[in-house]
Amino acid sequence: MKQQLKSFSEFAHALYPHEISYLLKDNKLQGKDSLRILQLIHYNSQNPTNRLPFDPKIDKRKYSNIKKWIQEKLAKLDVDIFLATIKDLEQKIMTDAISAEEEKQLITYLNNITPSDYYFLQFYELVQHFRDFLLIRIRMLYYESVSEYLDKYKEHYIKVMNINYELNNASFDIIKQQSSSDKESEQWIQFLTDTFHDKNLDGYTRYRAVVRLLYVYYNYRRFDEMKEITDILDRTLHSPIFYSKRILANFYANRSMMYQKRNELEEAVDYGYLSIRQQNSDYLFYINNLCGILLKQKKYKEAIKLMQNTIPEMKQTNSFYNRIGFVSLYLRTLLVNGKVEQAASYGETFSNTYRKEIFAHRWHGFYTAFLQVLLEQRSYKKLLSIIKRNDLVKKEREFLGQAKYLPTIQWYYWLAAYLEAEKSEKETAQQLQKSITELRKNQHKENKINQLIEEVKPHIPDVIRLLNQKK
């Protein structure tokens, strides 16, 4: 019994709040015990720090039955499971392996799948393949109804394909803006907003639009609008038209990021933990987000434990973008936990092993973290050597532009050059003062400038004192 309830408890605790909402809205459970179990699942979801145990006096078969009921109900709503069905049928059509029963199943879908369904685009293309399959075999019984469906939604399909083409263009501008001075993305706000709010469109297109809209707001630090749109998305997701565990995990991660940027860290952590309940290809990215928030909260031990438990996943990922992001954050996490020597050794090994990949993906984030470790270790000569050998100051100047980063590597270089007697105190102070004056033109960087000053102050107190005298 104890093992049974342990297993059920783990299953129940893994359910997302939105999933429980779907279950509560449309349940036809028989008996008070089953309803009590579902209500307790809901209560525990809303009170994760004060969970109540499930009643061992209730027949264990009722726990098994309600688990099966939940799994079946969610599977029927899960758009990603339907996508798997579409792809399976598509492969069977393309390889002439579709059965008579599967053909009937596909025809049944014609009466149910409309342009507002999540994977309408993918289903429409499946039906196109099926029509070709039928035509060449002179199968007119199904051919007419299939052609009628395709003709009925042809204009809508073309319209949505064009919208998705524009979404691809928007994606390029949005992502490029984060690391370049010659791209803007604000011009896409109205298009993305209109696309998300258009309930006549399929969920796939609408969700693509809203994720990109969140990134635009992030690029411009428009965090009030970011919150407003995630609130709307939250309400939208309480209807299962967008439901899959993957989509919910992505939503929770984006909501966590929004709260983090608003410095509402408790909410950010709550949503961050929700985002990592399910492992998918973005799991490492979600871990990085959550651990960044934990560091802001000074929950250093919690962050390092989480990251160390995730190292096996990090080593297996094919995404060097996420892997390098993880290692960069891991170096900082080791640092704040007082493991300076371990951080220096880990950073050097990773740098030597993956130098090519680092410069192809996230070199600025990695070297900022690695150099910070060397700074803490007071390895000024080594720090200077790495910067010069890799021409990092020049690369940083070219990289920054209007991107939302500080010239941290330049500061580290000036600091180390001064301490190694390559630059004078006056020259170093002048360079830092000029940099600070330029940076303060951007109001969003004010706090980060102050943090950077505090970081370098223990190493060059005389220079910082000289700066303060010039204020």
Secondary structure, 3 states (H helix, E strand, C coil): CHHHHHHHHHHHHCCCHHHHHHHHHCCCCCCHHHHHHHHHHHHHHHCCCCCCCCCCCCCHHHHHHHHHHHHHHHHHHCHHHHHHHHHHHHHHHHCCCCCHHHHHHHHHHHCCCCCCCCCHHHHHHHHHHHHHHHHHCCCHHHHHHHHHHHHHCHHHHHHHHHHHHHHHHHHHHHHHHCCCCCCCCHHHHHHHHHHHHCCCCCHHHHHHHHHHHHHHHHHCCCHHHHHHHHHHHHHHHCCHHHCCHHHHHHHHHHHHHHHHHCCCHHHHHHHHHHHCCCCCCCHHHHHHHHHHHHHHCCCHHHHHHHHHHHHHHHHHCCCHHHHHHHHHHHHHHHHHCCCHHHHHHHHHHHHHHCHHHHHHCCHHHHHHHHHHHHHHCCCHHHHHHHHHHCCHHHHHHHHHCCCCCCCHHHHHHHHHHHHCCCCCHHHHHHHHHHHHHHHCCCHHHHHHHHHHHHHHCCCCHHHHHHHHHCC
